[in-house]
Amino acid sequence: MFATSLAFLDRFRAGRYLSLDLSKNSLSTGEPKKVVVSDSRRTALRRCIFHIPPVLGSIAILTLNLHGIYLGEEVNWLFKSETLSLMGFQILAKIHEIFIVTSLGLIVLHAVRNELLFGHGLPLGLVGSGLSFSNFSFFFTREFGGGLRNLVQPGHRLRKASFIGLLCLAGAIATLAGPSSATLMVPQTQSWSAGATEFFLNGSLERFWPSDLSKDMAELQQYCDNETSTASAFCPAGGFISLQEHWGRMNYTNFYDYDVPPYAKMLSGSRFYWPIHSPTSPIPPLYQLGDPRTDQDMHSYTFLVQPHAAAATLMQRIATDWWTVLVSTMGLTDSRVDDRNIGADVLAAITSVRCTEPQNISESGKTVRFPAIDGRFTYIQGFDFVVDGLDTNAVNHLRFQWVHLPETFGAVSIGGVFESPWSSDNKSRIVIGCSAQSGWLPATILTDKYSFWSGWYPWGMDWGGRTPAWTSTPANAEESATNGRIAISSEWLDLLTPTTSDIVTGAEVWQPSTIESVLDNAKLAADLSPLNGATLTEEWVKNDPSEVSRTTLLEAIVCSVLVDGLSRTGSYRAFNTTGPSSEWPLALYDPLPDFANRLLAGRTALSTPSLPSAEVTTIHIKMQIDGFALKATLATFLSMAVLLIHVTMALVHTGWVLVRKKTSNSWDSISELLALAQNSQPASVALGNTAAGINLGKTYAQIAKIRVRNQYGYSNNDHVALVFDESGSELETTAASSGRREQEDNEHHAVGIADNTMNNEEDSSGNRKNPGSSEISKQHILPLSRTWPRPRGDILPLSQTLPGYRDISGRSRSTSTESLIPSKNVVKEMMDDRVVLNRAYG
């Protein structure tokens, strides 16, 4: 009865497989066989065609950014809307990114196929890496982690590390391709270098930026005297008229914020910012900027910085000529330029002033307290000093005079004494002592970009590079007059603050100096009229919330007069001093014949003077315009590196495949990988219990290969399958156990036959042990055993009807108790069944 049941089961199985064989044509999709690997150079070249668009695009982008291109203030030539135009550039960048990722996919897929077909295989987690590498999160998954486990296993480590390196590099480039393309392709508003050159000043550095103002007085006095100093822009008092007008528009209650441009703080870093104009001269407006003190802290002070007049004059001329050249050469208009920036690194004049609190001094008093400077910059309380020139005659107007302070006051350039109008009883007046320090400060001189060519201002001051330098003087040693300060002579001060026209003040006729005129015009002491027994000092701070505003205004005016006169030092040497000063031409300004081309190219565009180099000061000036542009910056260089790496990879890959010629386009999609897996024998040992998912990294580390296999329904050696190496310890243990059975049971003539007890044995996890291999083919199975006699009726044994067919465990379908066990040599032989070039497989 039991034998009859087995015979029926054999007939049923045979009939089922014969039925499948007969109907396979009706179920076929009509898919033809494909050549897996081709060695045609033409085919290889055709398969590299997707490298061409991104490589050519990258070369074009790199060239444009390295060479630079200025697009204008607006980018509306793609669409009328600037927003749509910029969006169009973003779309182009995205298209470029897609082509780069596609190109990288060709490279990675080529490497994956090469390892699966001809190499030593890939871990399961990396089989699909050719499709997953562009997703950066792939590198943080268990799949990739499982693939890395194989890297530490012995054997072929260099090859495995090379593949992992290629995969990581391709993933990084794919991730960075988008931002890099956008950075290089989408224009941004930025400064565009539009020219540069050198210009020359007729004199040495000491002529224009001296440490002692008394040295060139004889030459200066040829052009400036008390009568002409305020009318000539190159004289120390050349800014007097402008200063008088400026301070006359405000008073001590509003001078902090009065008439300050809204962009002053952003432009110069200071809200204390205004231009000083010059009379009847080509010297352009010079912006003063700085900061007045706002508290009574003795260490705080008021300071102002102003560009050098000689440098600004030459820069103004070059700016005018440059703009003419730029418009005519590049075809630009004002509407295509957002801002124009012209700058040069030049020493600027700086002066700081600190005054004491007001002192009420009687008619006979001449002792005044002045602040001192401790060390390089620090103002301290100072000392009392007897001013012999202090006038004790009562007057109803203010007075100011300069005072040379001794070296005990430290690095003070000059002192000054302010006297208010005397009290109504002519018994006293307010006296304030001020100390000033002047020097030269490295700065960049720029033009006002919000109102072109309207003036020049300092920017980027290098406070640590201030000159003259200061050094600590040893005890009992004589202090140098230029130690940390500019030495100022009485002759220069006379040209700085000469007397002006008469002013009638009540019954008195007053001929004030320029600084006294500015102080009077600012109404610094006009409202000092003590009432109810109040003193002048009490009246000085009355209606002043900060109690320092009136004194700070005094500091600001003294500071502005000094720094303006200092900035005009040597400026007459910038001209050829022949004829009326208002018609003086510029000295050493001789454009070369190809001035325009040289200026825009950043080369010297003016003739080099024939004077000794020690008698010429050379200054480098640069021009920039703001607008949309593509140019090389740090961000673009980093982006260029990304594109260059991809270009290199694409070119190397193209050269490689053209030389080797072995290429394939199989399995470049998820669908094709699924079809390959579906048509391959399951790996029940390597991938046991994985149908519902994979949790273990070591499962992802199982090595997979693509090899030629015989399978039912296919001709010999024309089917490829995804196989796993299952020749591990489990297989060998089973084979050894089967060998011992063979010695005990002479009925076994196969490599090994396991009984039902072995086949049904379960491990500790409840999984059925399967000693078979998914790589068993009909050529590698030895003849079936004769354990069960076969009937000689009309139904052939299944092993004869369907030769070579075995289930996934290697168990013969002819009986429920036989298991076919391959030997190690057989498994090794199967692992070497690689595809043949130019052969079609199913």
C-alpha positions in Angstrom: 0.0 0.0 0.0 2.8 2.4 0.9 4.7 1.5 -2.3 1.5 2.2 -4.3 1.1 5.6 -2.8 4.7 6.5 -3.7 4.2 5.3 -7.3 1.1 7.6 -7.5 3.0 10.5 -6.2 5.8 10.0 -8.8 3.2 9.9 -11.5 1.5 13.1 -10.2 4.8 15.0 -10.1 5.9 13.8 -13.5 2.6 14.8 -15.0 2.8 18.3 -13.4 6.3 19.1 -14.7 5.5 17.7 -18.1 2.5 20.0 -18.2 4.6 22.9 -17.3 7.1 22.0 -20.0 4.4 21.8 -22.6 2.8 25.0 -21.7 6.0 27.2 -21.2 5.7 28.7 -24.7 2.2 29.9 -24.1 3.3 31.6 -20.8 6.5 33.2 -22.3 6.7 37.0 -22.6 8.5 36.8 -25.9 11.7 38.2 -24.4 14.7 37.4 -26.5 18.0 36.3 -25.1 20.5 39.1 -24.5 24.2 39.5 -24.7 25.3 40.1 -21.2 28.9 41.3 -21.9 30.0 42.7 -25.2 33.6 43.4 -26.3 32.7 45.8 -29.1 34.5 49.2 -28.9 31.6 50.8 -30.7 29.1 49.4 -28.2 31.4 50.6 -25.4 31.5 54.1 -26.8 27.8 54.2 -27.3 27.2 53.2 -23.7 29.4 56.0 -22.5 27.4 58.6 -24.3 25.7 59.8 -21.1 29.1 61.1 -19.9 29.1 63.7 -22.7 26.4 66.2 -21.6 27.5 66.6 -18.0 31.2 66.7 -18.9 30.7 69.4 -21.6 28.4 71.3 -19.3 30.9 71.2 -16.5 33.7 72.4 -18.8 31.5 75.3 -20.0 30.6 76.2 -16.4 34.1 76.0 -15.2 35.4 78.1 -18.0 32.8 80.8 -17.4 33.5 81.0 -13.7 37.3 81.0 -14.1 37.2 83.6 -16.8 34.3 85.5 -15.2 31.3 87.2 -16.8 29.4 90.2 -15.7 25.6 90.0 -16.4 24.4 93.4 -15.1 22.4 94.9 -12.3 19.4 92.8 -13.3 19.1 89.3 -14.9 16.0 89.5 -17.0 17.1 88.4 -20.4 15.7 84.8 -20.0 12.4 86.2 -18.9 11.2 89.7 -18.2 10.9 88.8 -14.6 14.2 88.6 -12.7 12.7 86.0 -10.3 11.7 83.8 -13.3 15.1 84.2 -14.8 16.9 83.1 -11.7 14.5 80.2 -11.4 15.4 79.3 -15.0 19.1 79.1 -13.9 18.1 76.9 -11.0 16.3 74.5 -13.4 19.4 74.4 -15.7 21.5 73.6 -12.6 19.1 70.8 -11.7 19.3 69.3 -15.2 23.0 69.4 -15.0 22.9 67.6 -11.6 20.6 64.9 -13.1 23.1 64.3 -15.9 26.0 64.1 -13.4 24.2 61.5 -11.3 23.3 59.5 -14.4 27.0 59.6 -15.5 28.1 58.4 -12.0 25.5 55.6 -12.3 27.2 54.3 -15.4 30.5 54.1 -13.5 29.2 52.5 -10.4 27.0 50.0 -12.3 30.0 49.1 -14.5 32.0 48.3 -11.3 29.1 46.4 -9.8 28.6 44.2 -12.9 32.4 43.6 -13.1 32.5 42.4 -9.5 29.4 40.2 -9.9 30.4 38.7 -13.3 34.2 38.5 -13.3 35.3 39.3 -9.8 35.0 37.6 -6.4 31.4 38.7 -5.9 29.8 41.4 -3.8 28.1 41.4 -0.4 24.3 41.2 -0.7 24.0 44.7 0.7 26.0 46.2 -2.2 24.4 44.3 -5.1 22.0 47.2 -5.5 24.5 49.9 -4.8 24.5 51.0 -8.4 21.0 52.2 -7.9 21.2 53.4 -4.3 24.5 55.3 -4.2 22.9 58.6 -5.1 20.8 58.5 -2.0 23.1 59.7 0.8 21.1 57.9 3.4 22.1 54.6 1.8 25.6 55.0 3.5 23.9 54.9 6.9 21.8 51.7 6.3 22.4 48.1 7.4 22.9 47.2 3.8 26.0 49.4 3.5 27.1 48.4 6.9 26.8 44.7 6.0 28.8 45.4 2.9 31.6 46.9 5.0 31.8 43.7 7.1 33.1 41.9 4.1 35.9 44.4 3.8 37.6 43.1 7.0 37.4 39.5 5.8 40.6 38.1 4.5 41.3 37.9 0.8 41.3 40.6 -2.0 41.1 43.4 0.5 42.7 46.0 -1.9 40.0 45.2 -4.5 37.2 45.4 -2.0 38.5 48.6 -0.6 38.8 50.1 -4.1 35.2 49.3 -4.8 34.0 50.8 -1.4 36.1 53.9 -2.1 34.6 54.3 -5.6 31.1 53.9 -4.1 31.7 56.5 -1.4 33.3 58.9 -3.8 30.4 58.6 -6.3 27.9 59.0 -3.4 29.6 62.2 -2.2 29.8 63.7 -5.7 26.1 62.8 -6.4 25.2 64.5 -3.1 27.3 67.7 -3.8 26.5 67.9 -7.5 23.3 69.8 -7.0 24.6 72.6 -4.7 27.8 72.8 -6.7 26.0 73.2 -10.0 23.7 75.8 -8.5 26.6 77.8 -7.0 28.4 77.9 -10.4 25.4 78.4 -12.7 23.0 80.7 -10.8 24.4 84.3 -10.9 24.6 86.2 -7.7 24.9 89.9 -6.9 28.6 90.4 -6.1 31.5 92.8 -6.7 33.0 92.4 -10.1 36.7 93.4 -10.7 36.5 96.0 -13.5 40.0 97.4 -13.6 43.1 98.4 -11.7 46.3 100.4 -12.2 49.0 102.2 -10.4 49.3 106.0 -10.0 52.1 108.1 -8.7 52.6 111.0 -6.3 55.4 113.5 -6.7 57.2 113.0 -3.5 58.4 110.5 -0.9 56.2 109.0 1.9 57.7 111.5 4.3 56.6 114.4 2.1 53.0 113.3 2.2 52.8 111.5 5.6 55.5 113.2 7.8 56.0 112.6 11.4 57.1 116.2 11.9 55.1 119.0 10.3 57.9 121.5 10.7 60.2 120.0 8.0 58.6 121.3 4.8 57.3 124.6 6.1 59.4 126.7 3.8 58.0 125.0 0.7 54.5 125.1 2.1 54.7 128.8 2.9 55.4 129.6 -0.8 51.8 128.7 -1.6 50.0 129.3 1.7 49.9 132.3 4.1 47.4 133.9 6.5 45.5 135.5 3.6 45.3 132.6 1.2 45.3 129.6 3.5 41.5 129.4 3.7 41.0 129.9 0.0 43.4 127.2 -1.3 42.4 123.6 -0.9 46.0 122.3 -0.5 46.6 124.6 2.5 46.0 123.4 6.1 43.0 125.7 6.4 41.5 124.6 3.1 38.4 123.0 4.7 37.6 126.0 6.9 34.5 127.2 5.0 33.0 123.7 4.8 33.7 123.1 8.5 32.1 126.4 9.5 29.0 125.6 7.4 28.7 122.1 8.8 29.0 123.0 12.5 26.8 126.1 12.1 23.8 123.9 11.2 23.8 122.2 14.6 24.4 122.7 18.3 25.5 120.7 21.3 22.1 119.2 21.8 21.7 117.6 18.3 25.2 117.3 16.7 25.4 113.5 17.5 22.7 112.7 14.9 22.1 115.8 12.9 22.2 115.5 9.1 23.7 112.0 9.2 23.0 109.9 6.0 20.8 106.9 6.8 23.5 104.6 5.3 26.4 106.2 7.1 26.7 103.5 9.8 26.5 100.6 7.3 28.8 102.3 4.8 31.6 103.6 7.1 31.0 101.9 10.4 30.4 105.3 12.0 27.3 107.5 12.3 29.6 110.5 12.6 30.1 110.9 8.9 30.1 114.0 6.7 32.0 115.5 3.7 34.5 118.3 3.9 34.5 120.3 0.6 37.5 122.3 -0.7 37.3 125.8 -2.4 38.4 126.4 -6.0 40.4 123.2 -6.5 40.1 119.8 -8.0 40.5 118.2 -4.6 37.3 116.2 -4.1 35.2 116.1 -1.0 36.9 114.2 1.9 34.6 112.4 4.3 35.3 112.7 8.0 34.2 109.8 10.1 34.7 108.8 13.7 33.0 108.7 17.0 32.4 111.3 19.7 32.6 110.2 23.3 29.3 109.9 25.2 30.4 109.5 28.9 32.7 111.0 31.5 35.1 108.0 31.6 38.5 109.5 31.4 39.7 106.7 29.0 37.1 107.7 26.4 37.8 110.3 23.8 36.6 111.8 20.5 38.4 110.8 17.3 38.0 111.5 13.6 39.6 110.0 10.5 39.9 111.6 7.1 41.5 110.5 3.8 44.6 112.1 2.4 43.8 114.8 0.0 46.6 114.2 -2.5 45.7 110.5 -3.0 42.0 111.3 -3.2 42.7 113.9 -5.9 44.5 111.4 -8.2 41.9 108.7 -7.5 39.1 111.1 -8.5 40.7 111.7 -11.9 41.3 108.0 -12.5 37.7 107.2 -11.5 36.4 109.6 -14.0 38.6 108.3 -16.8 37.9 104.7 -15.8 34.1 105.1 -16.0 34.4 106.7 -19.5 36.5 103.7 -20.6 34.2 101.1 -19.0 31.1 102.5 -20.7 32.7 102.8 -24.1 34.5 99.4 -24.0 32.0 97.1 -22.2 28.9 98.9 -23.5 27.6 99.4 -19.9 25.1 102.0 -18.8 24.1 103.2 -15.4 21.1 100.9 -15.4 23.4 97.8 -15.8 25.6 98.7 -12.8 24.4 98.6 -9.2 27.3 100.2 -7.4 30.7 101.4 -8.4 33.6 100.9 -6.0 37.0 102.3 -6.4 39.6 101.9 -3.6 43.2 102.1 -2.7 45.2 101.3 0.4 46.5 104.7 1.7 47.5 106.2 5.0 44.7 108.4 6.4 44.9 111.2 8.9 43.6 110.5 12.4 43.3 112.7 15.4 41.9 112.1 18.9 41.0 114.8 21.4 40.0 114.8 25.1 39.2 117.8 27.1 38.9 118.3 30.9 35.7 119.3 32.7 35.0 123.0 32.7 37.1 125.1 35.2 35.8 128.4 36.5 39.0 130.5 36.5 39.2 134.0 38.0 40.5 137.1 36.2 44.1 136.5 37.3 44.3 132.7 37.0 46.4 131.1 34.4 46.7 127.5 35.6 44.8 125.1 33.4 44.4 121.3 33.8 45.1 119.3 30.6 44.6 115.6 30.1 47.7 113.4 29.6 48.3 110.2 27.6 49.6 107.2 29.4 51.4 104.9 27.0 50.1 104.6 23.4 46.5 105.8 23.5 45.2 105.9 27.1 44.0 109.4 28.3 44.3 110.1 32.0 43.4 113.0 34.3 46.7 114.8 33.5 48.3 117.7 35.2 47.9 121.4 35.8 49.9 123.6 33.5 50.5 127.4 33.6 49.5 128.9 30.3 51.5 132.1 30.0 49.7 133.3 27.0 46.3 133.2 28.7 44.7 136.6 28.3 43.3 138.0 31.5 41.4 140.8 29.9 37.6 140.3 30.1 35.8 140.0 26.8 32.3 139.0 25.8 33.3 136.5 23.1 35.0 133.1 23.3 38.7 132.6 22.7 40.8 129.6 21.7 44.6 129.2 21.5 47.1 126.3 20.9 49.4 125.3 23.7 52.6 123.2 23.4 52.6 120.8 26.3 55.8 119.4 27.8 56.8 115.7 27.5 55.3 114.9 30.9 51.9 114.8 29.2 53.0 111.8 27.2 52.3 111.3 23.4 50.3 114.5 23.0 50.8 116.3 19.7 49.3 119.6 20.8 47.2 121.2 23.5 44.5 123.8 23.3 42.7 126.2 25.7 39.1 127.2 25.3 37.8 130.3 27.1 34.1 131.2 27.3 32.9 134.8 27.4 33.5 136.3 30.8 30.8 136.5 33.4 28.6 139.6 33.6 30.7 140.9 36.5 33.9 140.3 34.5 35.3 138.3 37.4 35.7 134.8 35.8 35.2 132.7 32.7 35.1 129.0 31.9 38.4 127.5 30.8 38.8 124.1 29.3 42.1 122.4 28.6 42.2 119.9 25.7 44.9 117.5 24.5 45.1 116.1 21.0 47.1 113.3 19.5 47.5 113.0 15.7 48.9 110.3 13.5 48.6 108.3 10.3 46.4 105.2 10.0 46.5 102.5 7.4 43.1 102.4 5.7 41.4 101.7 2.4 40.1 104.9 0.7 36.8 104.3 -1.1 34.4 106.4 -3.0 30.8 106.8 -1.8 29.0 104.0 -3.6 25.6 105.5 -2.9 26.4 108.8 -4.6 29.1 108.2 -7.2 32.2 110.3 -7.1 30.7 112.6 -4.4 33.6 112.0 -2.1 36.1 109.6 -0.5 36.1 108.0 2.9 38.4 105.7 4.9 37.4 102.1 5.6 39.0 99.0 7.1 41.3 101.0 9.4 44.3 99.1 10.8 44.5 100.5 14.3 47.6 98.5 15.2 49.5 99.9 12.2 49.2 103.5 13.3 52.3 105.7 12.8 54.4 107.3 14.1 55.1 104.2 16.2 55.3 104.4 20.0 58.0 102.9 22.2 58.3 103.1 26.0 60.9 105.8 27.0 63.3 104.7 29.7 63.3 106.8 32.9 65.3 110.0 32.8 65.6 109.7 29.0 64.4 112.5 26.8 61.0 111.9 25.1 61.1 112.1 21.3 58.8 114.7 19.8 57.5 112.1 17.3 57.1 109.1 19.7 53.6 107.8 19.0 52.5 111.2 17.6 53.0 113.8 14.9 55.0 116.8 16.0 53.2 120.0 15.2 55.0 123.3 14.9 53.6 126.8 15.6 54.2 127.8 12.0 51.9 125.1 10.8 49.3 126.0 13.4 49.3 129.5 12.1 48.4 128.3 8.7 45.8 125.9 10.1 44.0 128.6 12.1 44.8 132.0 10.6 42.7 135.0 11.5 39.6 135.7 9.5 37.6 138.9 8.8 36.4 141.1 11.6 33.3 140.3 13.6 31.5 143.0 15.6 30.3 141.7 19.0 28.5 144.5 20.8 30.9 147.3 21.4 33.9 145.1 20.6 35.5 144.4 17.2 36.8 140.8 17.2 39.0 139.3 14.6 38.7 135.6 15.4 40.9 132.7 14.1 39.3 130.1 11.9 38.8 127.7 14.8 37.2 130.5 16.9 34.9 131.3 14.1 33.8 127.7 13.8 33.2 127.5 17.6 31.3 130.7 17.6 29.2 129.6 14.6 28.3 126.4 16.5 26.9 128.6 19.3 29.0 126.7 21.8 28.9 129.4 24.5 26.1 131.7 23.2 23.6 130.8 25.9 25.9 131.1 28.9 24.0 133.6 31.0 24.0 132.6 34.7 20.9 133.5 36.7 20.0 133.2 40.4 23.6 133.0 41.5 24.5 130.0 39.3 28.1 129.8 38.2 29.3 129.5 34.6 30.3 125.9 35.1 26.8 125.1 36.3 25.4 126.9 33.4 27.7 124.9 31.0 26.0 121.6 31.9 22.5 123.0 32.2 19.9 121.5 30.0 22.4 118.8 29.0 21.1 115.3 30.0 24.5 113.7 29.6 26.4 116.6 31.1 29.2 116.1 28.5 27.5 117.1 25.2 28.8 120.7 25.2 32.4 119.6 26.0 32.2 116.7 23.5 31.1 119.2 20.8 34.2 121.2 21.6 36.3 118.1 21.3 34.6 117.2 17.9 35.3 120.7 16.5 38.9 120.8 17.6 39.4 117.3 16.3 37.8 118.1 12.9 39.9 121.2 12.4 43.1 119.3 13.2 42.4 116.2 11.1 41.3 118.2 8.1 44.5 120.3 8.1 46.6 117.1 8.6 44.9 115.3 5.6 46.0 118.1 3.3 49.7 117.7 4.1 51.8 117.8 0.9 48.7 117.9 -1.3 50.1 120.8 -3.4 52.8 118.3 -4.7 50.0 116.4 -6.5 49.9 119.3 -9.0 52.2 121.1 -11.4 52.3 124.4 -9.6 52.3 126.7 -12.5 49.7 129.4 -13.1 46.7 130.1 -10.9 46.1 127.3 -8.3 42.6 126.7 -9.6 44.1 125.7 -13.0 47.0 123.5 -11.8 47.2 120.3 -13.8 47.9 117.0 -12.1 51.5 116.0 -11.7 52.8 112.6 -13.0 49.5 111.8 -14.6 50.5 110.7 -18.1 48.2 108.0 -19.6 49.9 105.5 -21.9 48.7 105.1 -25.5 46.7 101.9 -24.7 45.4 103.4 -21.4 41.9 101.9 -21.8 43.0 98.3 -22.3 45.6 98.5 -19.6 43.2 100.0 -17.1 40.6 97.4 -17.6 43.1 94.6 -17.6 44.6 95.7 -14.3 48.0 96.7 -15.6 49.9 100.0 -15.2 48.1 102.5 -17.4 50.2 105.6 -16.6 53.7 106.3 -17.6 56.3 105.5 -14.9 58.0 108.7 -13.7 61.6 109.3 -14.6 62.3 110.6 -11.1 64.3 108.5 -8.6 62.1 105.9 -6.9 62.8 107.4 -3.5 61.1 110.6 -4.7 58.0 108.9 -6.0 55.1 107.3 -4.0 53.3 104.5 -5.9 49.8 103.6 -5.0 47.7 100.8 -6.4 44.0 101.5 -7.1 41.3 98.9 -7.9 37.9 99.3 -9.5 34.8 97.2 -8.9 31.2 97.3 -10.0 28.3 95.5 -8.3 25.8 93.4 -10.1 24.9 89.8 -11.1 28.0 88.0 -12.2 29.8 84.6 -12.4 33.3 84.6 -11.1 35.8 82.6 -9.1 35.4 82.8 -5.4 36.1 80.5 -2.5 32.6 79.0 -2.8 33.0 78.5 -6.6 36.5 77.0 -6.2 35.0 74.4 -3.8 32.2 73.7 -6.3 34.6 73.5 -9.1 36.5 70.8 -7.3 33.3 68.7 -7.2 32.7 69.0 -10.9 36.4 68.4 -11.8 36.3 65.2 -9.8 33.3 64.0 -11.8 34.8 65.0 -15.1 38.0 63.1 -14.2 35.9 60.0 -13.2 33.9 60.2 -16.4 37.0 60.5 -18.6 38.9 57.8 -16.9 35.9 55.5 -17.1 35.5 56.2 -20.8 39.1 55.5 -21.5 39.0 52.4 -19.4 36.0 50.8 -21.3 37.4 51.8 -24.7 40.7 50.0 -23.9 39.1 47.0 -22.2 36.0 47.0 -24.4 34.0 44.7 -22.0 30.7 46.5 -21.3 27.2 45.5 -20.3 23.9 47.2 -19.8 22.2 44.4 -17.9 20.5 44.8 -14.5 20.5 48.6 -14.4 17.1 48.8 -12.9 15.3 47.4 -9.9 12.9 45.5 -12.2 15.8 43.7 -13.9 17.4 42.8 -10.6 14.1 41.4 -9.4 13.8 39.4 -12.7 17.3 38.0 -12.2 16.6 37.0 -8.6 13.2 35.4 -9.5 14.9 33.3 -12.2 17.7 32.2 -9.8 17.6 29.2 -7.4 16.9 30.4 -3.9 19.9 30.4 -1.5 18.2 28.6 1.5 21.4 28.5 3.5 22.9 31.9 2.9 19.5 33.6 3.0 17.5 31.5 5.3 14.5 33.1 6.9 14.9 36.3 4.8 11.6 36.3 2.9 10.0 38.6 5.5 13.0 40.9 5.8 16.6 41.1 6.9 17.7 42.2 10.4 21.3 41.0 10.6 24.2 42.7 9.1 26.0 39.4 8.5 23.2 38.4 6.1 23.9 41.5 4.1 27.5 40.4 4.1 26.7 37.1 2.2 28.7 37.1 -1.1 26.7 37.1 -4.3 27.8 36.4 -7.8 26.3 36.1 -11.2 27.2 32.8 -12.9 26.0 30.6 -15.7 23.6 27.9 -14.6 21.7 25.1 -16.3 18.0 25.3 -15.5 15.0 23.4 -16.6 13.5 25.0 -19.7 16.9 26.4 -20.9 19.5 25.1 -23.2 22.8 24.1 -21.7 24.9 27.0 -20.4 22.6 29.8 -21.6 21.1 30.9 -18.3 22.6 33.3 -15.8 21.6 33.4 -12.2 22.4 35.2 -8.9 24.1 32.7 -6.7 25.5 32.7 -3.2 28.5 30.9 -1.9 27.0 28.2 0.4 30.1 26.0 0.5 30.6 26.9 4.2 30.9 24.8 7.3 27.3 23.6 7.3 27.7 22.0 3.9 31.0 20.4 4.7 29.7 19.0 7.9 26.7 17.5 6.1 29.0 16.0 3.5 31.2 14.4 6.1 28.2 12.9 7.9 26.9 11.5 4.6 30.4 10.0 3.9 30.2 8.0 7.2 26.7 6.7 6.3 28.1 5.6 3.0 30.6 3.4 4.8 27.9 2.0 6.9 25.3 1.4 4.2 26.6 -0.2 0.9 23.3 0.7 -0.7 24.3 4.3 -1.1 26.0 4.8 -4.5 25.5 8.6 -4.6 27.8 11.2 -3.0 25.5 11.0 0.0 21.9 10.1 0.9 20.4 11.5 4.1 17.4 9.8 5.7 14.2 11.4 6.8 15.6 11.9 10.3 18.4 14.1 9.1 16.2 16.0 6.7 13.6 16.8 9.3 16.0 17.7 12.0 15.6 21.2 13.3 18.1 23.5 14.8 17.8 25.4 18.1 15.8 28.2 16.4 13.2 25.8 15.0 14.5 26.1 11.4 14.9 23.0 9.3 18.5 22.3 8.5 19.1 22.2 4.8 22.4 20.7 3.8 21.8 21.2 0.1 23.1 23.9 -2.2 21.2 26.2 -4.5 23.9 25.8 -7.1 23.3 22.1 -7.9 22.9 21.5 -11.6 22.2 18.3 -13.6 25.8 17.8 -14.6 27.0 17.8 -11.1 24.6 15.2 -9.5 25.8 11.6 -9.3 23.5 8.7 -10.3 20.5 8.3 -8.1 20.5 5.6 -5.4 18.5 2.4 -5.7 17.0 2.7 -2.3 13.5 2.5 -3.7 13.0 0.1 -6.6 11.3 1.7 -9.5 8.5 0.1 -11.4 9.1 -0.6 -15.0 5.7 0.5 -16.1 4.6 3.3 -18.4 5.6 6.0 -16.0 9.3 6.6 -16.0 11.1 7.6 -12.9 11.1 11.3 -12.5 14.9 11.4 -12.7 14.7 10.0 -16.2 11.6 11.9 -17.4 13.1 15.3 -16.3 16.7 14.7 -16.0 18.7 17.1 -13.9 15.8 18.8 -12.1 16.2 19.2 -8.4 14.5 21.3 -5.8 16.1 24.2 -4.0 17.7 22.0 -1.4 19.3 19.6 -3.9 16.7 16.9 -2.9 15.5 14.7 -5.7 11.9 15.1 -6.6 11.7 11.3 -7.1 11.5 10.5 -3.4 10.8 12.2 -0.2 13.8 10.7 1.6 16.8 11.4 -0.7 19.1 14.4 -0.5 21.9 15.0 -3.0 25.0 16.4 -1.4 27.6 18.1 -3.7 31.3 17.7 -3.0 33.6 20.7 -2.4 35.2 20.3 -5.8 31.8 20.4 -7.5 30.9 23.6 -5.7 34.2 25.2 -6.7 33.6 24.2 -10.3 30.2 25.8 -10.3 31.6 29.1 -8.9 33.9 29.4 -11.9 31.1 29.3 -14.5 31.5 32.9 -15.7 29.7 34.4 -18.7 31.2 34.3 -22.1 31.8 37.4 -24.1 29.2 38.2 -26.8 27.1 35.2 -25.9 23.3 35.6 -25.4 21.8 34.4 -22.2 18.3 34.0 -20.9 
